[in-house]
Amino acid sequence: MAQQANVGELLAMLDSPMLGVRDDVTAVFKENLNSDRGPMLVNTLVDYYLETSSQPALHILTTLQEPHDKHLLDRINEYVGKAATRLSILSLLGHVIRLQPSWKHKLSQAPLLPSLLKCLKMDTDVVVLTTGVLVLITMLPMIPQSGKQHLLDFFDIFGRLSSWCLKKPGHVAEVYLVHLHASVYALFHRLYGMYPCNFVSFLRSHYSMKENLETFEEVVKPMMEHVRIHPELVTGSKDHELDPRRWKRLETHDVVIECAKISLDPTEASYEDGYSVSHQISARFPHRSADVTTSPYADTQNSYGKKCLWVCYFYPLLHVSADVVKYARAATSDSEFPIDTADN
């Protein structure tokens, strides 16, 4: 195949039904990316993916290496600022970070992070908010040091979306609010697991206000009943948990495991070897089950448990942005939830 073919011709062949052609075109794109350090090709691939949801284009974008990581994040950031493309571009971002790229540490300094946080503090589209929260949950263990700069933003987002779970805006379908509620539950776990002293301080301050008491009783308090007392609340401090030196010794998976250790949800706490939950529970309730009736939280008397049971199964997962939606579809009998969950 001639490598001089223009980009338009290559894109036309990228989704060819012939596997050999797709592989050849993908190889040409990767060769061009290795030799061309500019942003044009990455921008073209992002635009093409948004127009077509092309899986070959997605594969190329999720395997980009430096210096194209900056081009990708800049392009994503540009589209996050546009309402019409926000959901699709957040889905793309979710696919990228689920694979833990080698440049993941750069996310904390990229302009994209403040844009994501702004979206979660201002957007009113519940599907965009749910997708964005799942992206943030996945991202946080990769950039734990970002808490020093953005901690109040994280807490503001939790406070805002918790109240949404209670207010239930009339224009939003109930099934979407179920998904949002479960996503906020996962965010609670992540923030409590990573920044317990600061988070508990925020909860005490925010929910001591009269206008927030009902949200605390109906939404936040049930979440607190599903976690252990965090050891850092005894031995740590607000300053210590924001100290970059605390995080230097931990890899992403270490942070995820530390978050899971404080959970009282059996399937979550037993997700990794070494958790203090009996193997009998793990055997009785297999991970990633799509059968709601097999969940230890399928409590017909507990509406909170019914709404959030599927997130208990899948959090903390680095594939949370796809997995929780797949399970939510099974749990709610909703096959039309419009979040792209195609696997790479």
Steps between C-alpha positions, in 0.01 A plus 500: 500500500644835405579703808461820300124459484335807646332492836151511351564186297646324802198588713270365231676164528543498879160336553525264207311172548822324398714437806825507304423844360415637846823363643706649217337842535541493877869420455540793260335737747732383778805539279394852409443584865850378580653725238272804527511670838234760416136501614325482160470122473380458858243776453377334182463164673307653791266680261449181302423300813241753616331484160507122457578328834762310301652221706828493303535877558426444868771235516757738354399782734515280810854386418655841431839570651691818572502768363152432359351470849502879522333533161231252603429665834491844340251383238283330759511815710383704201197274450412483871427870470231435237164367621426316176812280525544481877349156555685335212833655591466402867433146384820512294692633801363213706626247248845659500555519875357153568812363332728694737726657236865547587446876508207486745690709757474797262123513547542698822662791316298487178242777437252217448467430874365846592267478200366165620446638848325808362271275299408299809426818694289668234352254248135402534492195272480202733658258252795735450531535876492125557763440233717782633483371857603153388794650310604697808475193724722307261747786472550583868718201597729587208550857620448491879726803546241711316305517825734771626377735226148377422368347822230761555383449141466125561295566814283763333417252225403237755281748686329620182427155360389360835228763510399403146441146621248638747336775295437275198442769235172432326643514150743214571395138448513288815737247346762769440471618860561142613826500305597840638425390856723196465777710347484745791518202736820390326638855526426495873708184534787645301516829690461335839761239412759752378440814709308389811600779740423775253186331371351441844577863585312606186205273580478642852510858376276462194229284650475686828323774305122480534434503125720191453372284786243315293761411237723367776226284653367362171813475284829536687430327830409169328833518316684540831338182627692304237854596605732427790665763716803603298830447688624839376226666707696379805862512388494754217422866447357727233846624409658155491251353256571783254879467531643388162747278687207289622415402144846448353528146631160395367412382151151547357388151597627555856275804536202306364563217746534739792163650410338159483633392839274743682185373329246280677349384172610133487559475127702818489709421804581154366590619152874477571686222681569577862181684585352405834186345358435129498563302184157350549343837426711535187399156382136554578479833321717479186645825369349669196175308524221649293234333713363751747359228722847364579619827656539520876346847469186397313297593805139548402443703816785742430448732204851640541647152472292422193612816325869458576550125517663473160764760578593293805594225256716701269661772708794537536578402143724681257242404236222662700383727218399201290428232757257684725290602202491143364384374837258788543334399177440154644393633838252748358393313186609805302673426172497857377722675752701718263856455622746342263631184665682333214801308615842563354 
